[in-house]
Amino acid sequence: ERSNLAGVRHILLVLSGKGGVGKSTISTELALSLWHSGKKVGILDVDLCGPSIPRMFRVQDNDVHQCDSGWVPVFVDQDKSISLMSIGFLLEKPDDAVVWRGPKKNALIKQFVADVAWGDLDFLIVDTPPGTSDEHISTVEALRPYKPLGAILVTTPQAVSVGDVRRELTFCKKTGLRVLGIVENMSGFVCPHCSECTNIFSKGGGEELAKHAGVPFLGCVPLDPQLSQSLEEGRDFIQEFPKSSAFPALAHIAQQILDGTSQRSS
């Protein structure tokens, strides 16, 4: 029987040791960057308690439908080049809380991996909840037969966040998940009036950790009001704000992923 992931070329996980560092932001902007590079992209949102991906693409009111091979993901564009699956589409009301014990969460994650009819994709980006809990183990184990490309770890510059990401590195090592690199998010604030960069949360923690762990450092993404605004309103930041301070950083991260996949396949 043909698997629903048989047509997916590359699977990427976006991980972090703690919440609030911008995993969903990086997942969204990476998907948009890859899409603008001509790739077909899917996002699987396995953050069951805080599903924010539907809102970031302004499709939170859409419903998921069934087909012969399982759930049809929600398509963002008319060409069906970006598709999403999230528990946010399955809740009766947007404010419903997912008050579930581990086994029920793990069963849904396995169902998400097995039962979503993605079709042909160049990239499937898996947006995970914070931490290194049973949901992460379920996700990695369910995806293992499909040989994920690896994980992108997201941190903010301060030592507390970097320490939590260090534990995430240990998780990747224990589960045999390759680390594609570390992204330092919220790395300085560039003033829109004078262009001076202020390091609100200190600086350089992510780069230092990458050097220490011997993994690639993918780049720093500054705090950017235009990026926040586009995510709040479900707009395409990559297309609408090419002059923003965060744009070159996000484009550089996506390009490194593309270069890595082309090297591996050649």
Solvent accessible surface area in square Angstrom, and as a share of the most:
residue,aa,sasa,rsa
1,E,224,1.01
2,R,173,0.63
3,S,40,0.26
4,N,30,0.15
5,L,6,0.03
6,A,56,0.44
7,G,14,0.14
8,V,17,0.10
9,R,145,0.53
10,H,25,0.11
11,I,5,0.02
12,L,0,0.00
13,L,1,0.00
14,V,0,0.00
15,L,1,0.00
16,S,0,0.00
17,G,18,0.17
18,K,63,0.27
19,G,38,0.37
20,G,69,0.67
21,V,2,0.01
22,G,15,0.14
23,K,13,0.06
24,S,17,0.11
25,T,17,0.10
26,I,1,0.01
27,S,0,0.00
28,T,1,0.01
29,E,0,0.00
30,L,4,0.02
31,A,0,0.00
32,L,8,0.04
33,S,9,0.06
34,L,0,0.00
35,W,71,0.25
36,H,79,0.35
37,S,58,0.38
38,G,66,0.64
39,K,59,0.25
40,K,81,0.34
41,V,0,0.00
42,G,0,0.00
43,I,0,0.00
44,L,0,0.00
45,D,0,0.00
46,V,0,0.00
47,D,22,0.12
48,L,0,0.00
49,C,84,0.50
50,G,37,0.36
51,P,35,0.22
52,S,40,0.26
53,I,0,0.00
54,P,5,0.03
55,R,129,0.47
56,M,31,0.14
57,F,14,0.06
58,R,155,0.57
59,V,15,0.08
60,Q,82,0.36
61,D,129,0.67
62,N,62,0.32
63,D,100,0.52
64,V,25,0.15
65,H,125,0.56
66,Q,130,0.58
67,C,55,0.33
68,D,158,0.82
69,S,63,0.41
70,G,14,0.13
71,W,26,0.09
72,V,46,0.26
73,P,4,0.03
74,V,8,0.05
75,F,64,0.27
76,V,49,0.28
77,D,28,0.15
78,Q,181,0.80
79,D,118,0.61
80,K,113,0.48
81,S,19,0.12
82,I,1,0.00
83,S,2,0.01
84,L,0,0.00
85,M,0,0.00
86,S,0,0.00
87,I,3,0.01
88,G,21,0.20
89,F,13,0.05
90,L,69,0.34
91,L,43,0.21
92,E,167,0.75
93,K,132,0.56
94,P,127,0.80
95,D,135,0.70
96,D,57,0.29
97,A,81,0.63
98,V,16,0.09
99,V,132,0.76
100,W,76,0.27
101,R,203,0.74
102,G,22,0.21
103,P,103,0.65
104,K,115,0.49
105,K,28,0.12
106,N,29,0.15
107,A,58,0.45
108,L,18,0.09
109,I,0,0.00
110,K,109,0.46
111,Q,73,0.32
112,F,0,0.00
113,V,6,0.04
114,A,55,0.43
115,D,52,0.27
116,V,0,0.00
117,A,22,0.17
118,W,12,0.04
119,G,42,0.40
120,D,92,0.48
121,L,8,0.04
122,D,25,0.13
123,F,3,0.01
124,L,1,0.00
125,I,0,0.00
126,V,0,0.00
127,D,1,0.00
128,T,1,0.01
129,P,10,0.06
130,P,57,0.36
131,G,18,0.18
132,T,59,0.35
133,S,48,0.31
134,D,60,0.31
135,E,18,0.08
136,H,1,0.00
137,I,75,0.38
138,S,9,0.06
139,T,1,0.00
140,V,3,0.02
141,E,97,0.44
142,A,20,0.15
143,L,0,0.00
144,R,112,0.41
145,P,95,0.60
146,Y,77,0.29
147,K,168,0.71
148,P,29,0.18
149,L,13,0.07
150,G,0,0.00
151,A,0,0.00
152,I,0,0.00
153,L,0,0.00
154,V,0,0.00
155,T,0,0.00
156,T,7,0.04
157,P,4,0.02
158,Q,62,0.28
159,A,84,0.65
160,V,103,0.59
161,S,0,0.00
162,V,13,0.07
163,G,16,0.16
164,D,22,0.11
165,V,0,0.00
166,R,114,0.42
167,R,149,0.55
168,E,0,0.00
169,L,21,0.11
170,T,66,0.39
171,F,18,0.07
172,C,1,0.00
173,K,171,0.73
174,K,168,0.71
175,T,23,0.13
176,G,64,0.61
177,L,15,0.07
178,R,117,0.43
179,V,24,0.14
180,L,19,0.10
181,G,0,0.00
182,I,0,0.00
183,V,0,0.00
184,E,0,0.00
185,N,8,0.04
186,M,44,0.20
187,S,4,0.03
188,G,0,0.00
189,F,56,0.23
190,V,39,0.22
191,C,32,0.19
192,P,94,0.59
193,H,170,0.76
194,C,83,0.50
195,S,83,0.53
196,E,113,0.51
197,C,66,0.39
198,T,72,0.42
199,N,71,0.36
200,I,94,0.48
201,F,66,0.28
202,S,63,0.40
203,K,110,0.46
204,G,25,0.24
205,G,17,0.16
206,G,0,0.00
207,E,83,0.37
208,E,109,0.49
209,L,2,0.01
210,A,2,0.01
211,K,150,0.64
212,H,143,0.64
213,A,43,0.33
214,G,68,0.66
215,V,29,0.17
216,P,72,0.46
217,F,52,0.22
218,L,6,0.03
219,G,13,0.13
220,C,38,0.23
221,V,0,0.00
222,P,16,0.10
223,L,49,0.24
224,D,12,0.06
225,P,69,0.43
226,Q,74,0.33
227,L,11,0.05
228,S,62,0.40
229,Q,81,0.36
230,S,0,0.00
231,L,19,0.09
232,E,108,0.49
233,E,73,0.33
234,G,12,0.12
235,R,72,0.26
236,D,23,0.12
237,F,0,0.00
238,I,16,0.08
239,Q,124,0.55
240,E,78,0.35
241,F,31,0.13
242,P,74,0.47
243,K,197,0.84
244,S,9,0.06
245,S,42,0.27
246,A,0,0.00
247,F,49,0.21
248,P,79,0.50
249,A,18,0.14
250,L,5,0.03
251,A,38,0.30
252,H,102,0.46
253,I,3,0.01
254,A,3,0.03
255,Q,89,0.39
256,Q,51,0.23
257,I,8,0.04
258,L,25,0.13
259,D,61,0.32
260,G,27,0.26
261,T,8,0.05
262,S,64,0.41
263,Q,134,0.60
264,R,137,0.50
265,S,77,0.49
266,S,125,0.80
